[in-house]
Amino acid sequence: MKFNFALHVPGILFLAIPALSFGQASTPPRLRAGAAKVDITPAPSQLPIPTDSIRDHLYVRAILIENGPACAVLVNVDSGGARDNVVDPAIVKSSTSTKCAPENYVISSTHSHSASTGGLGAGFPDGPTVTAAIVSAVDMAKAKLAPASIGFGRTTLDLNVNRDLFNSKLEWRQEPNPQGSSDKSLSVVELVGQDRVPIGVYINYAMHPINFYLSGVISADFPGEAARYVEELFDNRTVAVFSQGTSGDQNPRLAFIPQNMLRSRQYLTEGQHQAPQTVDPPAPPLVNSTAQGFNAAAAASTRQAIPAANLEAYKKSIARTGDYVTMLGQMVGSTAVRLMREEIQPVDTAAIWARQERFTCPGRERLDAANPARENVFPGYKEGADVNLKVGLLRIGDINFVTVNGEVYSQIGLKLKQAAPANKTMVVTLANGSANSGYIYSDDAYSHLSFQVIGSRLKPGCAEGKIISTALDLMHQSGE
């Protein structure tokens, strides 16, 4: 009866034809993805001290994702930070080339403290070199676009620990605090080709890469090891991008123990033997340390070559530290691969949406700026210029990349994820520029006399709430 009715009422068939065509036209095109990396390791001749060395290479890594009408770019740099003078010109140049909207870029730093032997913000590679490498890596990724599927996974990985401790001596020190807030979630986004080999892998975890800090060693630390593990496992047919979660108060659980690289170097520089290993807690560094804490700037400025008689002991300390770094990276990398093989269910279509918002919070200036204390001291403050913060959201399908241009405390990220309407949410910090804030501490940490809190230019009571509310508002705007 229905068949005959349709034959005798052709208007119904006529109306059905446009409906079918509309349904076909509204289906998003299949995703395509490409990935590439560019080496930015300094030449050995650029190292400032003869006994400085290069352990492993530094890279810019990029993944480009396209769905037909739009594209998105995920980049990381093996460096201490992704500063405005590097990121802004890179996005301007690259977006002109790729036709990807500027707000669809997420460029972040691995935050390796050994990307330069002279400490954070010092040395190489210079800004123009990194900018050019970002543009080149993204262009290369675009040239490799191929059909792809995208998927998201998350698991718990207990490698990090809160590093703000009010210790048994009633002092605020940078020491492991297992009772402190810590986001232990490892998030992974995979872009998989038709041959089931990953084109790109995006990894997000909250932990400071500080293992070779001021040791005279160039290294990408554990983020580089994690990337290398994934890339080599898939015969270098994939590119693995590592991004920092809310790691402002997070160290590797065994940072400085038992190798204590920084302490070993100071012993050896001063002509002594290898720092003795005992079952006692490690002593503070020999020099550049006072009741107000270790002075990183003084330590960087007074670095010297290792005496010839102690070179073997120095190399042994580097190797021991390297074993720990390799373990951290392999744990991150192998856990990411397990998620990809056992849990992630990728899809081959996804909409792309992005937006960024800027806002300010009240600023402050330290009264001891001429001779700043490291920690365990309240420096006193005066009114300062406002702090400029930037929060963004890149949404690819149902995956949400929240970006913040600073070092964010873990409690902020945990609260944001808990309040988010989307389960597939990660927070990418040190992204798309650098705020003039220093650390972005959580509201409940405002009274801590840790070096992150007392050095921050943020007055308490603003940043946490505005970061979370801005991110949630962007999610709602995206249709989440």
N, C-alpha and C positions, 0 to 999 in steps of 0.2 A: 504494500500500500504506500509506503513512504517513497519507494522508487518511482512508482507511477505518478505520485503527486509532484515529485520533483520534475519529472519530464514535462508535465503539463503546466508547470509554473516556472518558466525559464528565468524570471526575475530573481528567484531565490538563488539559482546557480550563478547568475550575474553578480549578485551581491557577495557570494562566497568567494569569487575569484579575487577581488581586491583585498579581502580580508586575509587570504592566504599569502598574497604578495606582500602585504604589510608585515605579516609575521616573519617572513623570510628576510625582509629588509632590515627589521629591528634586531636581528640576531647579531651580536657583536662579532667582528672579525676575529679569527684565531690569533692568539698572542704570538709575537715573535720576540726573541731575545738574543743579545750578543754580549760578549764579555771580553775584556782585554786587560793587560797590566803593562806598566812602564817602569823600568828600573830607575831609581833616583839615588842610588848609593853613591856617596862621595868617593872620589879617587883616594887611594892611600896617601898621595902627596898632600892632600888637604887636611890630614889629621894634624892637630897642633903640637902634639908631644910624640917623640920618637917611639915610645912604648905603647901608644894607643894602637888599637887594632880593629879590624872589621870581622865580626863573627858571622854575620849573615846579611843578606841584601835587604834594602828598603825599596818599597814599591808604591806606586799609585795603582789601585785596582778599580775597575769600573764595570758596571752591568747596565745595559740599556734595555728597556722593555717597551714594546710598541704594541698597540692594539688597533692600528689603522688610523683613526683620527687623532690619537694622542700618544705621547710617549713619556716615560719616566726614567730618571738616571740615578743610580746608587753608586757612590764613590767613597773609597776610603784612602787615606794617606798615612803611610808609616811615618808619623811625625808627632811632635808634642801637642800641636793644636792646628785647627783649621781656621786661620785668622782671616779677618775681613779683606786684608790687602792681597790675600791669595785666592780666596773663594770668590769674591765679587767679580774680579776681572775674568776668572775662569768661567763663571756662569754666563757672563755677557758674551764672551767669545764662543763658548761651546753651544749655547742655545741658538745663536745665529747660524751655526753650522748644522746642528741636528734638527732644528725647528721644534725642539722640545721646549715647552713653556718654562721660564726661569723658576717659577714656584714648584715645578715638578722635579727639581734637583735636590738630592740629599747628599751633601759632601761633608764627610766627617773625618775625624782623626782617630787613629788607633790609640793615641796618647802615649806612645812609647817614650819613656824617659831616657832611652839610649839611642834615639835617632840622631843625637849629637853628643859628642863626648863632653861638651861644656855645660851640660844641663839644659833644662827647658828654655826655649826662646833664644838659644845661642847657636852659633855655628852655621850648619848647612843641612840640607841644600837651601839655597836662598829662595825668596818668594817667587820671582819670575820663573825660576826653574821648575818649581812645583806647579805653578799656574799652567805653564806650557805642557807639563806632563799630564795634568788633568785633562786638558783639551785634547791632547793626543790619545790618551787612553779611551776617552768617550768616543772620539771619531773612529778609532779602531774597533770598538765594540759595535758601533752602528754598522760598520762595514761587514760585520760577521752575523748580522741578524738572520735567524732561522726559526722555523716553527717551534713553539715551546709551550709547556704547561707550567703553571705556578701553584705552589702549595706552601702551607705554613704548619709548623710544629713547635711545641714547647715542652720542655722537661725541666727537672730540677738537677742542678750540678753543684755539689758542695765543695768548691775550690776557694771561694772568697770568704772574707771575714770583715766585720766592722773594725775600723782602725782607730777610733776615738775612745781612749780608755782613761778613766779616772782610777789610777792604780792604787796598790796597797800603801804607797808612800804619800797618798793624797795629792798626787800630781796628775795633770793632764798630759798624756804622752801619746805619740803615735805607736801604739802597741795593739796586738790582737785583742779584740773584745767580743768573744763569742756570744755574749748576751745582747749585744747591740743589734740594731736593725740591719738586715741584709737581704737583698733581693737575689735569690739563688736560681732564678729562672734563666734558662738558655733558650732563646728563640731562634728559629731557623726558617728562612724562606728559600725554597729551591726553585730554580728555573731549569726544567728538564727538557732535553731535545727529543726528537722522535725516536732516536736510537736508545732512549732511556739512560743516556749519559748526561749528567748535569752540565748545562752551559754555564750557569753561575749559581753560587751559593752565598746567601747573606746570613751572617751569624751575629747575634747580639747577646752580649754578656757584660756584667758589671764587675770589673776588676782592674786595678791599676797595674800597668806594665812597668814595674820599678826595679826589676831584678838586677839590671846592670847600671843603675843610676850612678853617675859620676865615677864609674869604674875604669874609664878609658876604653870602653868597648862600644863599637857601633853595632846595634842589634835592633830588630823589630820586636824582640822579646816574645812572649807567648802568643800574641796575635799573629806574628809572622810564622811561628811554628804551627799554629792551628791551620792557617791558610795553606802552608806547604804540605801538611799532612793530607788535607782534602785534595789539593791539586795533584799531588804525586799519586795518590790512590787511584785517581781516574786518569792516569797517564798524561797529566797536564793538558787535558782537553776541557778542563773547567777552570774558572777563576773564583776564588773564595774571598769574600769581602767581610772583614771583621769590623763591627761597630761597638762602641762603648754604650752600655746601659747606664743607669744612674749609679755611677761608680765614685762619686765625690768623697765618700767615706769608706771605700772598699779596697782592701789590699789582698794579695794572695795570702792564704791562711798561714803559710810558712815563710812569708817574706823575711829575708835577712837571717833565717834560721834553717839549717845549721851553717850555711855557707857564709852569711854576713859579709857579702862582697865588699861593701863600702868600708867596713872596719878592717878587713884584710888588706885592702889597698893602702890604707893609711899606715898600718904597721910596716908594710913592705917599703913604702916610700921613704919612711924615716930611717931605713936601714936596719930595721929589726927583722926578726924571723916571722914566719907565718903566724897569724893570730892563733893563740892556743884554743883548742876546742875542749870545753868542759861541759858537764851537765848543768852548770849554773846558767841562769839567764844571761844573754849577751850584754856586755858592758856597752855604754854609749861610745860613739866614735872618739878617737884619741884627741883630735883637734877640732877647732871650730865649734866647740860645744861648751855651753855655759848652763847656769841654773835656768836660763830662759829657753834652753833647747838648742838643738843642732842648727847651725847657720849654713844653709845650702849655698848661698851666694859666696860666702867666704871660702867654703870648701872648693867651689868651682874655680875661684880666682887663684887659689894657692896650689892647684894640682901640679905635680912634678913627675918627671920620668921615674920609672922603677929602676933602682940600682941593678947593675948586671948580676950581682951575686944573688939577687932575690927574684930574678925573672922566672925561674922554674917554679918557684912557689906561687908566684903571681899567675902563671899559666894554669897551675893546678886549681887555683881558686876559681879562675874563669871556667875551667872545664866542669867543676863541681856545680857551679851556678848554672851552667849550660844544661847539665843533666836535668836539673829542676825545671828550667824553662821548657825544655823539650817535653817533659812529662806533662806540664800544664797544657801546652799546646796540643799534644796528642789526646789528652782527655777531652778538651774542647772539640777537637776535630772528629774524633771517633764517636763522641756522643751525637754530634750533628749528623754524621753519616748513619748512625743507628736510627735516628728519627726519620731520616729520609727513606730508609729501607723498610722500616716496620710500621710507621704511623702516618706519615704525610700522604694525603690523597690529593694530588694536583688536579687542576682544571685547566682547560685550554682557552677560556675566554674570561675577560675581566675588564670592568670599566676603570678608568684612571681619573682621579680627582685630587686637587691639591690647592692649598691656600696657606699663607703665612700672616701672622699678626704681630705687630710690635707694640710694646707698652713700656712704661717706666715704673720704677719703684724708687722710693727715697734712698739717697746715698749718704755715706758717712766717710770721714777721713780720720785716720789714726793720729793720736797725739804724739806717738813715739816714732813717727815716720823716718826721722833722721837716723835712728838706731833701733829698728823694729825687733821686738822679741819674737822668738819662734813660736812658743806655746807656754801654757801655764801661767800667763800674765794677762791681766786686764789692762789694755793699753790706754783706755779712755778715747773718746771720739769727739769730733766736732762735725758740724753740718758739712755735707759734701754734695757734689753734683749728682743729679739723678742717674740711676743705673738703667741702661737701655737693654731690654731683653727681647728676644724674638722666639716665638713658638710657632711651629708649623705642623701641618698634617698632610702627608701623602697617603692616599688611599688607593690601593690596587685590588680590585674586587672587594673582598671582605677583610683584607689585611690592612692594618693601620700603622703607619710609621709616624709617631709623634716626635718632632725634633725640637731641641732646645740648644741655644747657642752658648752653653756654659757647662761647668762641672756641677752636676746635680746630686744631692744627697739621696740615698736609697729610699728613705721614708716617703719622699715626694713621689717617686716612681711607683711605689707600692700602693699609695693612696689613689693615684691616677688610674692605675690598672683596675683597682677595685671598683672605682666609680664609673669606669668606661662602659658605654652600652655595647661595645664590641669586644668579644673575647680575644680575638686575634689582634692584640695591641702590643707594640713594643715601644720603648722610649729610647731614642737615639740622641745622645748628648754630644757636646763638643762638635755641633753640626751647624753648617751654613754660617760660619763666622764666629766671632768671639765677643761675648758681652764684656763690658767694662766693670764687671762685678767681682772677679775672683770667684771663689766657691759659692754655690747657691745652696746654702744650708737649709735644713728643714726647721719648721717652727719650734719643734720640741728640742732642737739642738742649740738654740740661741744662747743659752747660758754656758755652753761648753767652752773651755779655754784651750781648745785644740787649735792648731795652726791654721786650719781651714776656716774656722769660724771667726777668730780674731782678725784674720787677714782679709776677710770679705768686706767689700764696700757696701753691702746691703744692710740696711736697717732691718730689724726683725719685723715679721708680721705682714709682709707683702708678697714676696716672690712665690712662696708655696701655693697660696690660694689663687694667685693670678695665673700661674702656670697651669694648674689643674683646671680652673674654670675656662681658660682660653682653649685648652686642648679639647675639653668636653664640648664647648660651643662649636668648634670646628668640626667635630664628629657629627653633631646634629646638622650642621650646614651641609655636610657631605651626604646626608640622607640616612645616616646610621640610626 
